[in-house]
């Protein structure tokens, strides 16, 4: 396994609205991954969701932690996907920022 990939995304929504949007985003990700994932699990504990996705014989695990003014995403990529870590990090940063922009 490669080292964890961590992204912190600032927001001005407050914890409750940020958590609502993250939950919505997790649901959208579940829909998008349904075609390729053989297993998807997520579990909320307070303001943190832990997740595990198995797709194409690769397991990705991690968590999303919602705070008052930021959201931290940590993803543990398997070695094969670790080669794409910079692209994954950029994608998480851009999609997360879009999800948390004030509307």
Buried (B, 14 or more C-beta within 10 A) or exposed (E): EBEBBEBEBEBEBEBEBBBEBBBEBBEEBBEEEEEEBEEBEBEBEEBBBBBBBBBEEEBBBBBBBBBEEEBBBBBBBEEEBBEEBEEBBEEBBEBBBEBBEEE
